Amino acid sequence: MDRRDFLLQGLAATVATSITAEAQTPSKKQRPNLLYVFSDQHRAVSMPGEPYSQTIAPNLDAFRRQNFSMDNCISNYPLCTPYRGILMSGRWPQQTGLIQNEVPLSAREISLGDTFRQAGYYTGYVGKWHLSGKSQTFIPPGPQRLGFEDWHVWNNTNAHYKSWTYDQVTGDKIQPEGWNCTLMTDQAVAFLQKQPANRPWFLMVSWNPPHPPFNPPAEDAGRYPKDGLKFRPNVRLAAAGQPVKGPARFLASQDGLREAEQGYYGGITGVDLEFARLLEALEESGQSENTIVIYTSDHGEMMGSQGRMAKQVPFEESCRVPFYVRIPGQKSGKSSVLFAAIDIYPTLCGLTAIPVPAGRGGRDLSGVMLGQAPRATPTLVFLMNQVPAQHVSGIEEPEDESTEDGKGTLMLVNQPSYRGVRTMTHTYAVMETGRWCLYDNVKDPYQMQNLVNDNEQQELMKELDAKILEWLREMNDPFPYVLALSRTSTFPA
């Protein structure tokens, strides 16, 4: 049995249960360590046991079942840089300026790294960064590292076998051979192996897969025979004659979409194996009993649902992501409480008893994860996307994330600018050109019946409009929401 098969078959039952409910709560004299692991583009509906999911991910599945799952974790802005800006700053894109990809996060922001470092943590970061704008150069020690001392950032991460990192002291470029998810895990394991037990640490690990180009190790893709793959009920292929460039090319045929699914699911399996390696290394370090471990993702992937690929849209496949947390001494469980990217910063502070800096936009929901009686919990979370004006009509931008080298062109016509909300029951979004979509997620979990023109839903939409307008005013957001309400968009939902 090779190493990857062993990790799939044997480790899930051992590593995930290594911290039991009988374990002692971390000493008040030393805050718990925190291992925050997030992949890129892993949607919640592509986990074992979810309808129509054929994902093979036994380690993540065991970790979810034997620990705590936030089942309604929503990416407020389901795109790489905006999500990372929200995560790292605890503030909204309208406040930080990270309104789209390739915008740098200012070193003046009080980042997660800053907050944990100031609280006495040794801070480390490994993997995809996407917080320095278009720069692909080494960042020397200093404020641009956003509070992280042990810094192993990778560039060109969409090219999963052609990425590079740097010697964090000299800045020399290092481009080892292999799948970058595995190479990043190697660095994270090295970090865990060298940490002393008498100093708390905070490590963020950011993997690029299962993000396109859907080319995981061959043995992982090979676990998914293409002729056995199923489609979700809301999957639509491209109409005859419809332009299919960039990721949308997978929608040209069923065979094309199955090829994408095979690579996507294989990427999740690869991530599952690397997650198992991290847990194994943490166990071997002797620090599991004082370490909080989190697995999540920045956003999802449409994979043909609603006739779309990629992300940025308000549909469940795009914006609902896994969020699983292991807290030493806590029992397993799950919650349907709404929990969004904007809440992660204050919640991580809450889990580690660190004061939350003023001006953060979200709520500390650590009490939900700790099994405490929750205070007031969110009744809705805000959703948004902002396409640059020059791209609204479908003009191309100079990077196609679905190609082997991460270069090419990417069409943005299918990801419009919008503002919206996700409640416990509904998803609602308004484009600049009018009301776009309203779905009852309880009665219509695959979001196939757009209710935006249903007269019986007018009062609900007015209530949601009022909430969104209040938020936009607070953010000084120039989005033309009031004007949009006088229109009904003809954009396909």
Beta strands, then each sheet from edge to edge (+ up, - down):
strand 1: 33-40
strand 2: 68-74
strand 3: 122-128
strand 4: 150-154
strand 5: 165-166
strand 6: 173-174
strand 7: 201-210
strand 8: 291-297
strand 9: 320-321
strand 10: 323-326
strand 11: 333-340
strand 12: 380-385
strand 13: 396-397
strand 14: 410-411
strand 15: 418-423
strand 16: 426-431
strand 17: 434-440
sheet 1: 4+ 3+ 7+ 1+ 8+ 10- 2+ 9-
sheet 2: 4+ 3+ 7+ 1+ 8+ 10- 2+ 11+
sheet 3: 5+ 6-
sheet 4: 12+ 15- 16+ 17-
sheet 5: 13+ 14-
end
